[in-house]
């Protein structure tokens, strides 16, 4: 990244993050991280290309796909054996499930009523 707290997708130092934390690596070498103050989950390819996997700079708890998704302080990330990604939201007290393939969608990880 650029070393400046901001939001930008791009390659190498053209990208910016705002409080990146909690990184995981998939079996193809992609990194996924929680960009907490940008309210996003970001993806970094082995060649250094940074993109937004989920969320926008607008905070919230909204499930869906594409730019419909809202995160609220994502903090903590892991992946299951099927490649699904689970993200804890620091604000909102929820765990989110990201189905990465074929096209990502976000849903609650736990049935309603469980926390």
N, CA, C and O atoms as a DFTB+ gen file, in Angstrom:
460 C
 N C O
     1  1       0.801      -1.190       0.000
     2  2       0.000       0.000       0.000
     3  2       0.846       1.258       0.000
     4  3       2.076       1.212       0.032
     5  1       0.155       2.366      -0.036
     6  2       0.812       3.669      -0.153
     7  2       1.420       4.162       1.154
     8  3       2.281       5.041       1.145
     9  1       0.976       3.600       2.281
    10  2       1.428       4.097       3.572
    11  2       0.564       5.222       4.105
    12  3       0.797       5.712       5.209
    13  1      -0.431       5.639       3.336
    14  2      -1.361       6.683       3.746
    15  2      -2.711       6.057       4.054
    16  3      -3.200       5.227       3.287
    17  1      -3.323       6.451       5.180
    18  2      -4.650       5.941       5.541
    19  2      -5.680       6.526       4.593
    20  3      -6.028       7.703       4.686
    21  1      -6.167       5.691       3.677
    22  2      -7.129       6.135       2.663
    23  2      -7.724       4.892       2.017
    24  3      -7.446       3.774       2.450
    25  1      -8.540       5.079       0.982
    26  2      -9.047       3.963       0.190
    27  2      -8.654       4.146      -1.258
    28  3      -8.938       5.182      -1.859
    29  1      -8.002       3.144      -1.822
    30  2      -7.734       3.099      -3.261
    31  2      -7.405       1.665      -3.641
    32  3      -6.576       1.023      -2.997
    33  1      -8.055       1.160      -4.689
    34  2      -7.644      -0.095      -5.299
    35  2      -6.510       0.217      -6.256
    36  3      -6.392       1.346      -6.732
    37  1      -5.676      -0.767      -6.545
    38  2      -4.572      -0.554      -7.468
    39  2      -3.490      -1.584      -7.236
    40  3      -3.691      -2.551      -6.500
    41  1      -2.355      -1.384      -7.854
    42  2      -1.236      -2.310      -7.738
    43  2      -0.144      -1.704      -6.869
    44  3       0.250      -0.552      -7.051
    45  1       0.338      -2.503      -5.921
    46  2       1.446      -2.078      -5.067
    47  2       1.147      -0.811      -4.300
    48  3       0.125      -0.714      -3.620
    49  1       2.042       0.167      -4.410
    50  2       1.887       1.406      -3.644
    51  2       0.782       2.318      -4.175
    52  3       0.509       3.355      -3.571
    53  1       0.144       1.960      -5.282
    54  2      -1.014       2.729      -5.765
    55  2      -2.251       2.439      -4.922
    56  3      -3.220       3.197      -4.966
    57  1      -2.229       1.350      -4.156
    58  2      -3.362       0.983      -3.295
    59  2      -3.213       1.640      -1.929
    60  3      -2.103       1.932      -1.484
    61  1      -4.348       1.867      -1.270
    62  2      -4.342       2.421       0.089
    63  2      -5.320       1.654       0.954
    64  3      -6.330       1.135       0.479
    65  1      -4.994       1.594       2.243
    66  2      -5.818       0.931       3.246
    67  2      -6.025       1.888       4.410
    68  3      -5.311       2.882       4.541
    69  1      -7.009       1.582       5.258
    70  2      -7.244       2.373       6.461
    71  2      -7.501       1.412       7.613
    72  3      -8.626       0.962       7.827
    73  1      -6.457       1.113       8.338
    74  2      -6.425       0.200       9.466
    75  2      -6.600      -1.249       9.008
    76  3      -7.542      -1.919       9.431
    77  1      -5.698      -1.739       8.144
    78  2      -5.768      -3.137       7.722
    79  2      -5.408      -4.061       8.876
    80  3      -4.502      -3.774       9.660
    81  1      -6.124      -5.170       8.970
    82  2      -5.846      -6.154      10.014
    83  2      -6.363      -7.505       9.565
    84  3      -7.062      -7.592       8.556
    85  1      -6.041      -8.541      10.279
    86  2      -6.566      -9.890      10.070
    87  2      -6.445     -10.341       8.622
    88  3      -7.331     -10.082       7.808
    89  1      -5.356     -11.008       8.307
    90  2      -5.076     -11.445       6.941
    91  2      -5.189     -12.961       6.841
    92  3      -4.794     -13.679       7.759
    93  1      -5.733     -13.450       5.720
    94  2      -5.682     -14.884       5.432
    95  2      -5.164     -15.080       4.023
    96  3      -5.278     -14.192       3.178
    97  1      -4.590     -16.254       3.774
    98  2      -4.063     -16.602       2.461
    99  2      -4.813     -17.826       1.957
   100  3      -4.927     -18.817       2.678
   101  1      -5.329     -17.774       0.721
   102  2      -6.019     -18.944       0.169
   103  2      -5.010     -19.875      -0.504
   104  3      -3.813     -19.589      -0.536
   105  1      -5.508     -20.990      -1.040
   106  2      -4.599     -21.989      -1.609
   107  2      -4.031     -21.597      -2.973
   108  3      -3.240     -22.350      -3.541
   109  1      -4.413     -20.446      -3.509
   110  2      -3.826     -19.971      -4.763
   111  2      -2.894     -18.776      -4.549
   112  3      -2.381     -18.207      -5.512
   113  1      -2.677     -18.399      -3.290
   114  2      -1.761     -17.312      -2.982
   115  2      -2.387     -15.942      -2.850
   116  3      -1.678     -14.967      -2.602
   117  1      -3.710     -15.840      -3.011
   118  2      -4.379     -14.561      -2.786
   119  2      -4.437     -14.273      -1.297
   120  3      -4.631     -15.181      -0.488
   121  1      -4.270     -13.020      -0.940
   122  2      -4.450     -12.578       0.440
   123  2      -5.787     -11.864       0.548
   124  3      -6.198     -11.155      -0.371
   125  1      -6.459     -12.053       1.666
   126  2      -7.697     -11.335       1.972
   127  2      -7.482     -10.664       3.309
   128  3      -6.937     -11.275       4.229
   129  1      -7.899      -9.418       3.433
   130  2      -7.716      -8.729       4.702
   131  2      -8.901      -7.843       5.017
   132  3      -9.620      -7.379       4.132
   133  1      -9.077      -7.627       6.301
   134  2     -10.096      -6.695       6.774
   135  2      -9.494      -5.300       6.739
   136  3      -8.455      -5.052       7.352
   137  1     -10.133      -4.406       6.037
   138  2      -9.741      -2.998       5.986
   139  2     -10.743      -2.275       6.878
   140  3     -11.739      -1.724       6.407
   141  1     -10.456      -2.289       8.174
   142  2     -11.454      -1.971       9.193
   143  2     -12.088      -0.598       9.052
   144  3     -13.315      -0.494       9.056
   145  1     -11.308       0.441       8.929
   146  2     -11.890       1.784       8.900
   147  2     -12.440       2.164       7.526
   148  3     -13.119       3.183       7.396
   149  1     -12.157       1.358       6.498
   150  2     -12.816       1.534       5.201
   151  2     -14.058       0.663       5.084
   152  3     -14.767       0.734       4.081
   153  1     -14.336      -0.169       6.107
   154  2     -15.521      -1.043       6.127
   155  2     -15.550      -2.011       4.949
   156  3     -16.593      -2.211       4.327
   157  1     -14.395      -2.613       4.646
   158  2     -14.272      -3.484       3.477
   159  2     -13.451      -4.724       3.778
   160  3     -12.666      -4.761       4.726
   161  1     -13.652      -5.743       2.943
   162  2     -12.727      -6.863       2.847
   163  2     -12.021      -6.683       1.512
   164  3     -12.667      -6.538       0.475
   165  1     -10.696      -6.694       1.542
   166  2      -9.897      -6.443       0.343
   167  2      -9.160      -7.709      -0.064
   168  3      -8.857      -8.557       0.776
   169  1      -8.876      -7.833      -1.334
   170  2      -8.152      -8.974      -1.895
   171  2      -6.864      -8.474      -2.522
   172  3      -6.853      -7.458      -3.218
   173  1      -5.772      -9.198      -2.270
   174  2      -4.483      -8.883      -2.886
   175  2      -4.018     -10.129      -3.633
   176  3      -3.837     -11.184      -3.025
   177  1      -3.825     -10.017      -4.938
   178  2      -3.377     -11.148      -5.745
   179  2      -1.875     -11.362      -5.558
   180  3      -1.186     -10.477      -5.051
   181  1      -1.362     -12.526      -5.960
   182  2       0.082     -12.751      -5.864
   183  2       0.910     -11.720      -6.632
   184  3       2.074     -11.499      -6.300
   185  1       0.329     -11.088      -7.652
   186  2       1.062     -10.061      -8.402
   187  2       0.920      -8.665      -7.790
   188  3       1.427      -7.692      -8.350
   189  1       0.228      -8.556      -6.632
   190  2       0.144      -7.284      -5.925
   191  2      -1.026      -6.400      -6.286
   192  3      -1.053      -5.233      -5.895
   193  1      -2.005      -6.923      -7.027
   194  2      -3.184      -6.135      -7.392
   195  2      -4.184      -6.171      -6.239
   196  3      -4.602      -7.244      -5.802
   197  1      -4.560      -4.998      -5.753
   198  2      -5.501      -4.867      -4.642
   199  2      -6.870      -4.496      -5.193
   200  3      -6.999      -3.565      -5.988
   201  1      -7.904      -5.242      -4.759
   202  2      -9.279      -4.944      -5.154
   203  2     -10.181      -5.089      -3.936
   204  3      -9.774      -5.644      -2.915
   205  1     -11.398      -4.592      -4.049
   206  2     -12.371      -4.703      -2.970
   207  2     -13.222      -5.935      -3.212
   208  3     -13.855      -6.059      -4.260
   209  1     -13.242      -6.853      -2.242
   210  2     -14.070      -8.050      -2.339
   211  2     -15.477      -7.763      -1.846
   212  3     -16.451      -8.205      -2.456
   213  1     -15.592      -7.033      -0.753
   214  2     -16.908      -6.760      -0.170
   215  2     -16.871      -5.458       0.603
   216  3     -15.870      -5.115       1.232
   217  1     -17.989      -4.734       0.543
   218  2     -18.137      -3.505       1.304
   219  2     -17.857      -2.258       0.495
   220  3     -17.353      -2.310      -0.627
   221  1     -18.200      -1.135       1.105
   222  2     -17.897       0.188       0.558
   223  2     -17.449       1.042       1.739
   224  3     -17.448       0.569       2.875
   225  1     -17.076       2.265       1.492
   226  2     -16.664       3.124       2.604
   227  2     -17.838       3.498       3.501
   228  3     -17.634       4.016       4.599
   229  1     -19.068       3.243       3.048
   230  2     -20.258       3.498       3.876
   231  2     -20.455       2.334       4.845
   232  3     -20.569       1.183       4.421
   233  1     -20.495       2.629       6.130
   234  2     -20.668       1.590       7.149
   235  2     -22.114       1.122       7.212
   236  3     -23.039       1.874       6.904
   237  1     -22.293      -0.124       7.615
   238  2     -23.627      -0.675       7.800
   239  2     -23.584      -2.186       7.822
   240  3     -22.524      -2.786       7.644
   241  1     -24.723      -2.796       8.037
   242  2     -24.849      -4.251       7.976
   243  2     -25.909      -4.552       6.926
   244  3     -27.100      -4.602       7.236
   245  1     -25.481      -4.750       5.693
   246  2     -26.389      -5.052       4.596
   247  2     -25.822      -6.250       3.843
   248  3     -24.678      -6.216       3.391
   249  1     -26.620      -7.311       3.708
   250  2     -26.219      -8.488       2.955
   251  2     -26.532      -8.283       1.485
   252  3     -27.294      -7.380       1.137
   253  1     -25.963      -9.098       0.623
   254  2     -26.233      -9.020      -0.800
   255  2     -25.000      -9.331      -1.604
   256  3     -24.169     -10.139      -1.189
   257  1     -24.873      -8.698      -2.753
   258  2     -23.699      -8.880      -3.595
   259  2     -23.316      -7.541      -4.206
   260  3     -24.088      -6.582      -4.198
   261  1     -22.111      -7.508      -4.732
   262  2     -21.632      -6.291      -5.384
   263  2     -21.600      -5.106      -4.442
   264  3     -21.252      -5.243      -3.269
   265  1     -21.963      -3.937      -4.959
   266  2     -21.884      -2.722      -4.148
   267  2     -23.064      -2.554      -3.197
   268  3     -23.184      -1.518      -2.544
   269  1     -23.952      -3.576      -3.109
   270  2     -25.041      -3.547      -2.121
   271  2     -24.524      -3.818      -0.709
   272  3     -25.121      -3.373       0.272
   273  1     -23.426      -4.539      -0.611
   274  2     -22.919      -5.014       0.678
   275  2     -22.392      -3.865       1.522
   276  3     -21.695      -2.980       1.026
   277  1     -22.733      -3.890       2.798
   278  2     -22.182      -2.937       3.762
   279  2     -21.578      -3.723       4.915
   280  3     -22.192      -4.650       5.444
   281  1     -20.374      -3.342       5.293
   282  2     -19.680      -3.894       6.454
   283  2     -19.605      -2.791       7.501
   284  3     -19.786      -1.612       7.196
   285  1     -19.337      -3.190       8.732
   286  2     -19.202      -2.203       9.795
   287  2     -18.029      -2.596      10.677
   288  3     -18.188      -3.341      11.644
   289  1     -16.861      -2.093      10.337
   290  2     -15.658      -2.382      11.099
   291  2     -15.229      -3.836      11.031
   292  3     -15.061      -4.463      12.077
   293  1     -15.040      -4.408       9.822
   294  2     -14.639      -5.810       9.748
   295  2     -13.330      -6.051      10.490
   296  3     -12.355      -5.319      10.323
   297  1     -13.334      -7.101      11.316
   298  2     -12.191      -7.364      12.182
   299  2     -12.168      -8.845      12.503
   300  3     -12.943      -9.308      13.340
   301  1     -11.310      -9.582      11.866
   302  2     -11.220     -11.026      12.050
   303  2     -11.728     -11.734      10.811
   304  3     -12.837     -11.469      10.347
   305  1     -10.907     -12.643      10.270
   306  2     -11.250     -13.292       9.006
   307  2     -10.696     -14.709       8.997
   308  3      -9.591     -14.954       9.480
   309  1     -11.471     -15.647       8.442
   310  2     -10.999     -17.017       8.265
   311  2     -11.703     -17.619       7.060
   312  3     -12.638     -17.031       6.517
   313  1     -11.247     -18.795       6.644
   314  2     -11.796     -19.449       5.458
   315  2     -12.054     -20.914       5.767
   316  3     -11.266     -21.547       6.470
   317  1     -13.161     -21.467       5.244
   318  2     -13.446     -22.886       5.445
   319  2     -12.911     -23.706       4.267
   320  3     -12.343     -23.152       3.325
   321  1     -13.096     -25.025       4.327
   322  2     -12.541     -25.916       3.305
   323  2     -13.193     -25.746       1.935
   324  3     -12.622     -26.182       0.935
   325  1     -14.374     -25.123       1.859
   326  2     -15.018     -24.855       0.575
   327  2     -14.619     -23.502      -0.014
   328  3     -15.061     -23.152      -1.108
   329  1     -13.798     -22.746       0.692
   330  2     -13.361     -21.443       0.207
   331  2     -14.226     -20.285       0.648
   332  3     -13.953     -19.140       0.285
   333  1     -15.280     -20.557       1.435
   334  2     -16.104     -19.471       1.975
   335  2     -15.296     -18.696       3.002
   336  3     -14.515     -19.279       3.754
   337  1     -15.482     -17.400       3.034
   338  2     -14.759     -16.535       3.963
   339  2     -15.732     -16.034       5.018
   340  3     -16.859     -15.653       4.704
   341  1     -15.292     -16.038       6.263
   342  2     -16.098     -15.557       7.386
   343  2     -15.404     -14.348       7.985
   344  3     -14.199     -14.366       8.235
   345  1     -16.188     -13.289       8.214
   346  2     -15.637     -12.025       8.703
   347  2     -16.447     -11.558       9.902
   348  3     -17.672     -11.461       9.829
   349  1     -15.767     -11.271      11.000
   350  2     -16.422     -10.660      12.147
   351  2     -16.499      -9.160      11.942
   352  3     -15.557      -8.544      11.442
   353  1     -17.620      -8.572      12.329
   354  2     -17.766      -7.119      12.265
   355  2     -17.649      -6.573      13.673
   356  3     -18.437      -6.927      14.550
   357  1     -16.662      -5.707      13.894
   358  2     -16.382      -5.152      15.208
   359  2     -17.576      -4.376      15.748
   360  3     -17.869      -4.430      16.943
   361  1     -18.256      -3.663      14.879
   362  2     -19.451      -2.931      15.254
   363  2     -20.632      -3.652      14.624
   364  3     -20.617      -3.925      13.424
   365  1     -21.634      -3.960      15.396
   366  2     -22.782      -4.681      14.868
   367  2     -22.883      -6.096      15.397
   368  3     -23.933      -6.728      15.283
   369  1     -21.797      -6.607      15.980
   370  2     -21.810      -7.919      16.629
   371  2     -22.334      -9.026      15.733
   372  3     -23.178      -9.815      16.156
   373  1     -21.847      -9.097      14.500
   374  2     -22.259     -10.147      13.577
   375  2     -21.040     -10.800      12.935
   376  3     -19.964     -10.207      12.852
   377  1     -21.238     -12.029      12.485
   378  2     -20.255     -12.730      11.671
   379  2     -20.860     -12.857      10.285
   380  3     -21.988     -13.327      10.134
   381  1     -20.117     -12.442       9.278
   382  2     -20.619     -12.453       7.901
   383  2     -19.965     -13.585       7.128
   384  3     -18.805     -13.916       7.374
   385  1     -20.696     -14.179       6.196
   386  2     -20.181     -15.239       5.328
   387  2     -20.093     -14.694       3.908
   388  3     -21.070     -14.168       3.375
   389  1     -18.916     -14.823       3.300
   390  2     -18.713     -14.410       1.919
   391  2     -18.509     -15.670       1.085
   392  3     -17.541     -16.403       1.284
   393  1     -19.424     -15.918       0.152
   394  2     -19.281     -17.022      -0.790
   395  2     -18.536     -16.453      -1.989
   396  3     -19.086     -15.655      -2.747
   397  1     -17.280     -16.865      -2.159
   398  2     -16.399     -16.222      -3.128
   399  2     -16.692     -16.643      -4.562
   400  3     -16.576     -15.813      -5.464
   401  1     -17.065     -17.888      -4.812
   402  2     -17.277     -18.343      -6.183
   403  2     -18.673     -18.899      -6.357
   404  3     -19.217     -19.453      -5.402
   405  1     -19.280     -18.780      -7.520
   406  2     -18.762     -18.153      -8.737
   407  2     -18.754     -16.631      -8.657
   408  3     -17.805     -16.006      -9.130
   409  1     -19.775     -16.016      -8.078
   410  2     -19.773     -14.573      -7.820
   411  2     -20.077     -14.415      -6.341
   412  3     -20.935     -15.118      -5.806
   413  1     -19.388     -13.505      -5.676
   414  2     -19.523     -13.450      -4.227
   415  2     -20.884     -12.934      -3.785
   416  3     -21.493     -12.088      -4.439
   417  1     -21.342     -13.466      -2.660
   418  2     -22.535     -12.966      -1.973
   419  2     -22.233     -12.936      -0.490
   420  3     -21.391     -13.693      -0.006
   421  1     -22.912     -12.073       0.224
   422  2     -22.732     -11.946       1.663
   423  2     -24.027     -12.332       2.339
   424  3     -25.109     -11.930       1.910
   425  1     -23.912     -13.113       3.396
   426  2     -25.079     -13.496       4.184
   427  2     -24.657     -13.651       5.631
   428  3     -23.464     -13.727       5.923
   429  1     -25.632     -13.701       6.555
   430  2     -25.269     -13.974       7.940
   431  2     -24.664     -15.369       8.028
   432  3     -25.117     -16.282       7.336
   433  1     -23.653     -15.547       8.864
   434  2     -23.026     -16.855       9.020
   435  2     -23.805     -17.744       9.965
   436  3     -23.720     -18.970       9.879
   437  1     -24.562     -17.143      10.863
   438  2     -25.310     -17.894      11.863
   439  2     -26.799     -17.714      11.636
   440  3     -27.233     -16.650      11.195
   441  1     -27.597     -18.748      11.932
   442  2     -29.049     -18.589      11.819
   443  2     -29.549     -17.466      12.720
   444  3     -28.910     -17.135      13.719
   445  1     -30.680     -16.888      12.370
   446  2     -31.262     -15.809      13.166
   447  2     -31.438     -16.259      14.606
   448  3     -31.846     -17.392      14.861
   449  1     -31.137     -15.393      15.532
   450  2     -31.287     -15.685      16.950
   451  2     -30.010     -16.155      17.613
   452  3     -29.930     -16.158      18.842
   453  1     -28.998     -16.556      16.835
   454  2     -27.724     -16.974      17.402
   455  2     -26.731     -15.839      17.292
   456  3     -26.699     -15.131      16.285
   457  1     -25.924     -15.661      18.318
   458  2     -24.889     -14.637      18.259
   459  2     -23.574     -15.213      18.683
   460  3     -22.567     -14.504      18.702
